Amino acid sequence: MINGLRSLAVRWTFVVPVLAVVLLALTWGRSLPGALVALVTLVLAGSVLAAVHHAEVVAHRVGEPFGSLVLAVAVTIIEVALIVTLMVDGGDKSSSLARDTVFAAVMITCNGIVGLCLLVASLRHRTAVFNPEGTGAALATVATLATLSLVLPTFTTSKPGPEFSTVQLTFAAISSLVLYGLFVTTQTVRHRDYFLPITRQGDVIAGNEHADPPTRRAAGISLGLLGVALVGVVGLAKGVSPTIESGVQAAGLHQAVVGVVIALLVLLPETIAALRAARRDRVQTSLNLALGSAMASIGLTIPAVALASVWLSGPLVLGLSSTHMLLLALTVVVSSLTVVPGRATPLQGGVHLVLFAAYLELAINP
């Protein structure tokens, strides 16, 4: 009986990603009626859970921090494709979509995911422990990328409005790629031990303590299915986005809410994977996922948007408003105070979650 259920669960994680891509092909570019939107949403949720399963298989095979990097980069690459696609279709009204989605990703990861993981781990294990060297390096990179790409455009004068000139946008794109490349090299080569989970005594946990890693063939299949599942997640999210946009307009909400909803959908796999790691007392893995996703979101989106701006018509608004800059600054300060001790209590998790709630409230009611 138990073996039968396990076999069914494995087959389910194989079938749903393929079903999502098939459904995506059948519904792409079409207006969806209410019943079909419900079906798409159901398959979208199944694809999220399947993506988490296959990401964990790959992570188990390659070990940390490579496993976290695989999921973060895979999700972000498809997120970038979604942003660029929506900007091409949306015209002038989507001029701030890249900014809204990237900033939403930063707030979701740095406050929402981090807060939830710290709260879950500290409630379950009394305190959440992690490596401050690696987490601090990741936070510094996120803060620098966010400032260069989302804050500076508000203060530059070469072009009217919160926009970069062509030269400034090129510099921001190259800087983003360089910083992201340096971080990945540090995380995976030179100082890999800084990003591995640690015990409560501060010893690095270099390997999995419980189960043998999957075979290379199983990991390869899961890697392919992870890509298929993520394509399904983002593609189906795009399919239901007109329904989301019409719902936002009908409710009289700000257009930035669309970027928030899209970012929440796309980051669901990483959120679930990070929470599972926190429950296992692998908080460093959770923070690798959260901060790595924020970093990849900026470091890959800005260069992609800079390249796409060659054929995109209309302005490209990247600069944050004063309210969002204040939230970003407060997030950086609070995150720094959280990281320095290398351990956290439910209080730190609660503080991050309150900041995330404030961001959501201001997005809905600016």
C-alpha positions in Angstrom: 0.0 0.0 0.0 2.7 2.5 1.1 4.9 1.5 -1.9 1.9 2.0 -4.2 1.3 5.5 -2.9 5.0 6.4 -3.3 5.0 5.1 -6.9 1.8 7.2 -7.6 3.5 10.3 -6.1 6.6 9.8 -8.3 4.5 9.3 -11.4 2.4 12.4 -10.5 5.6 14.6 -10.4 6.4 13.2 -13.9 3.0 13.6 -15.5 2.0 17.1 -14.2 4.9 19.1 -15.8 4.2 17.5 -19.2 0.5 18.2 -18.7 1.3 21.8 -17.9 3.2 22.3 -21.1 0.5 20.6 -23.2 -2.1 22.9 -21.6 0.1 25.9 -22.2 0.4 25.0 -25.9 -3.4 24.6 -26.2 -4.2 27.9 -24.4 -1.3 30.2 -25.4 -2.5 33.5 -26.7 -6.2 32.7 -26.1 -8.7 34.4 -23.9 -9.6 31.9 -21.1 -13.2 31.4 -19.8 -13.7 31.1 -16.1 -13.8 27.2 -16.0 -10.5 27.0 -18.0 -8.9 29.6 -15.7 -9.7 27.3 -12.7 -8.2 24.3 -14.5 -5.1 26.3 -15.4 -4.7 27.4 -11.8 -5.0 23.8 -10.6 -2.3 22.6 -13.0 -0.2 25.6 -12.2 -0.2 24.7 -8.5 0.6 21.1 -9.3 3.5 22.3 -11.5 4.9 24.3 -8.6 4.9 21.2 -6.3 6.5 19.1 -9.0 9.2 21.7 -9.6 10.0 21.6 -5.9 10.3 17.8 -5.9 12.6 17.8 -8.9 14.7 20.7 -7.6 15.2 18.8 -4.3 16.3 15.7 -6.3 18.9 17.7 -8.2 20.0 19.5 -5.0 20.5 16.1 -3.3 22.6 14.9 -6.1 24.9 17.9 -6.6 24.9 19.0 -2.9 24.9 22.5 -1.5 25.2 25.3 -2.5 24.9 24.1 -6.1 21.4 22.8 -5.5 20.1 26.2 -4.4 21.8 27.8 -7.3 20.1 25.5 -9.8 16.6 26.4 -8.7 17.3 30.1 -8.3 18.8 30.5 -11.7 16.2 28.3 -13.4 13.3 30.2 -12.0 14.9 33.6 -12.7 15.7 32.8 -16.3 12.1 32.0 -17.0 10.9 34.9 -14.9 13.0 37.2 -17.1 11.4 35.7 -20.2 8.0 36.3 -18.7 8.8 40.0 -17.9 10.2 40.7 -21.4 7.2 39.0 -23.0 4.7 41.0 -21.0 6.6 44.2 -21.7 6.5 43.5 -25.4 2.8 42.9 -25.3 1.9 45.6 -22.9 3.2 48.8 -24.5 3.6 52.0 -22.4 1.5 50.7 -19.6 4.1 48.0 -18.9 7.0 50.5 -18.7 7.5 49.9 -15.0 6.7 46.1 -15.0 10.4 45.1 -14.8 10.9 47.4 -11.8 7.8 46.3 -10.0 8.4 42.6 -10.5 12.1 42.8 -9.6 11.4 44.9 -6.5 8.6 42.5 -5.6 11.0 39.6 -5.9 13.5 41.3 -3.6 10.9 42.0 -0.9 9.3 38.6 -1.2 12.7 36.8 -0.9 14.5 39.1 1.6 11.5 39.6 3.9 8.8 37.0 3.1 10.8 33.9 2.5 13.6 34.8 5.0 11.1 35.8 7.6 9.0 32.6 7.2 12.1 30.3 7.3 13.6 32.0 10.4 10.3 31.8 12.2 9.7 28.1 11.3 13.3 27.1 12.1 13.4 29.0 15.4 10.0 27.8 16.6 10.9 24.2 15.7 14.5 24.2 17.0 14.5 27.2 19.4 17.0 29.2 17.4 17.8 29.3 13.6 21.6 28.9 12.9 23.4 29.8 9.7 26.8 31.0 8.5 27.1 34.8 8.7 30.1 35.0 6.3 28.2 33.5 3.4 24.9 35.1 4.2 26.5 38.5 4.7 28.3 38.3 1.4 25.0 37.4 -0.3 23.2 40.3 1.4 25.9 42.8 0.5 25.6 41.7 -3.2 21.8 42.0 -3.2 22.0 45.5 -1.6 24.5 46.7 -4.1 22.6 45.3 -7.1 19.3 46.8 -5.9 20.8 50.2 -5.3 22.6 50.4 -8.6 19.6 49.2 -10.6 16.6 50.4 -8.7 17.6 53.4 -6.7 20.1 55.4 -8.8 17.7 55.9 -11.8 15.5 58.1 -9.5 18.4 60.5 -9.0 20.2 60.6 -12.4 19.7 63.7 -14.5 20.8 62.6 -18.0 17.2 61.6 -18.8 13.9 63.0 -17.4 12.0 60.7 -15.1 13.2 57.7 -13.1 15.1 56.3 -16.1 18.6 55.5 -17.1 20.2 56.9 -20.2 21.6 54.3 -22.7 25.1 54.5 -21.3 23.9 54.3 -17.7 21.7 51.3 -18.5 24.6 49.6 -20.2 26.8 50.2 -17.2 24.1 48.9 -14.8 23.7 45.7 -16.9 27.4 45.0 -17.1 27.8 45.7 -13.4 24.9 43.3 -12.6 26.5 40.5 -14.6 29.9 41.1 -13.1 28.7 41.1 -9.5 26.5 38.1 -10.0 29.3 36.2 -11.7 31.7 37.1 -8.8 29.2 35.9 -6.3 28.6 32.6 -8.0 32.3 32.0 -8.2 32.7 32.7 -4.5 29.7 30.5 -3.6 30.6 27.5 -5.7 34.4 27.6 -5.9 36.6 29.7 -3.7 34.5 29.8 -0.5 32.0 27.1 -0.9 32.1 26.2 2.8 30.7 29.6 3.7 27.4 28.6 2.0 27.0 25.1 3.5 24.6 24.4 6.4 26.1 24.3 9.8 25.4 22.5 13.1 24.5 24.3 16.3 28.2 24.0 17.3 29.2 25.8 14.1 30.5 22.7 12.2 29.9 22.6 8.5 27.5 19.9 7.2 29.3 18.9 4.0 27.0 16.1 3.0 23.5 14.6 3.4 23.3 12.6 6.7 20.3 10.4 5.9 19.8 9.1 2.4 22.1 8.2 -0.5 22.0 10.7 -3.4 20.0 9.8 -6.5 21.8 8.3 -9.5 23.2 10.6 -12.2 20.4 9.4 -14.6 17.6 10.1 -12.0 19.1 13.6 -11.3 19.4 14.3 -15.1 15.7 13.3 -15.6 14.7 15.5 -12.7 16.7 18.4 -14.0 14.9 18.2 -17.4 11.5 17.9 -15.7 12.4 20.9 -13.5 12.9 23.0 -16.6 9.6 21.7 -18.1 7.8 22.4 -14.8 9.2 25.9 -14.6 8.2 26.6 -18.2 4.7 25.4 -17.3 4.6 27.6 -14.2 5.6 30.8 -15.9 3.7 30.1 -19.1 0.5 29.3 -17.3 1.0 32.3 -15.0 1.2 34.5 -18.1 -2.0 32.8 -19.3 -3.9 33.8 -16.2 -2.3 37.2 -15.9 -5.0 38.9 -18.0 -7.5 37.6 -15.4 -5.3 38.9 -12.7 -5.0 42.3 -14.4 -8.7 42.6 -14.9 -9.3 41.6 -11.3 -6.8 44.2 -10.1 -8.5 46.9 -12.3 -12.0 45.9 -11.1 -10.8 46.1 -7.5 -9.4 49.6 -8.1 -5.9 48.5 -7.1 -2.5 50.0 -8.3 -1.0 48.4 -11.5 2.1 47.4 -9.4 0.0 44.7 -7.8 0.2 42.8 -11.1 4.0 42.6 -10.7 3.5 41.4 -7.0 1.1 38.6 -8.0 3.4 37.4 -10.8 6.4 37.4 -8.5 4.5 35.5 -5.9 3.5 32.8 -8.4 6.9 32.5 -9.9 8.7 32.3 -6.5 6.4 29.6 -5.1 8.8 26.7 -5.8 11.6 28.4 -4.0 9.4 29.4 -1.1 8.3 25.8 -0.6 11.8 24.4 -1.0 13.2 27.0 1.5 10.5 26.2 4.1 11.2 22.5 3.8 14.9 23.1 4.4 14.1 25.3 7.4 12.0 22.5 8.9 15.0 20.2 8.6 17.2 22.8 10.4 19.1 23.7 7.2 18.6 27.4 7.5 21.6 28.2 5.4 20.1 26.4 2.5 16.9 28.5 3.0 18.9 31.7 3.0 20.9 30.6 -0.1 17.6 30.1 -1.9 16.1 33.4 -0.8 19.1 35.7 -1.3 20.3 33.8 -4.3 16.9 34.3 -5.9 16.9 38.1 -5.1 20.3 38.4 -6.6 19.6 36.4 -9.7 16.3 38.3 -10.2 18.2 41.6 -10.4 21.5 40.3 -11.9 19.8 38.6 -14.8 16.7 40.8 -15.3 18.4 44.1 -15.7 20.8 42.9 -18.5 17.9 41.2 -20.2 15.7 44.3 -20.1 18.7 46.4 -21.2 19.1 44.2 -24.3 15.3 44.1 -24.9 15.1 47.9 -24.7 16.8 47.9 -28.2 13.4 46.9 -29.7 11.0 47.8 -27.0 9.0 50.9 -27.6 8.2 53.4 -24.8 10.0 54.4 -21.7 11.8 51.9 -19.3 11.1 53.0 -15.8 13.5 51.5 -13.2 13.7 54.0 -10.4 11.8 53.3 -7.2 9.5 55.7 -5.5 10.5 57.3 -2.2 8.3 54.9 -0.2 9.8 51.9 -1.8 13.3 53.2 -1.4 12.6 53.6 2.3 11.3 50.0 2.5 14.4 48.8 0.7 16.8 50.7 3.0 15.0 49.4 6.1 15.1 45.9 4.7 18.9 46.2 4.2 19.5 47.5 7.7 17.2 44.9 9.4 18.7 42.1 7.3 22.2 43.2 8.3 21.3 43.1 12.0 19.8 39.6 11.5 22.8 38.2 9.7 25.6 39.5 12.0 25.0 37.1 15.0 24.7 34.0 12.8 21.6 32.9 14.7 18.0 34.1 14.9 15.0 33.8 17.2 11.3 34.1 16.3 11.6 37.9 16.8 13.8 38.3 13.8 11.5 36.2 11.7 8.5 38.3 12.9 10.3 41.6 12.1 11.0 40.5 8.5 7.4 39.3 8.1 6.0 42.6 9.3 8.2 44.4 6.8 6.8 42.1 4.1 3.3 42.8 5.2 4.0 46.6 5.1 5.2 46.2 1.5 2.0 44.3 0.5 -0.2 46.8 2.3 1.4 49.7 0.5 1.3 47.9 -2.8 -2.5 47.5 -2.4 -3.1 50.9 -0.8 -0.2 53.2 -1.8 
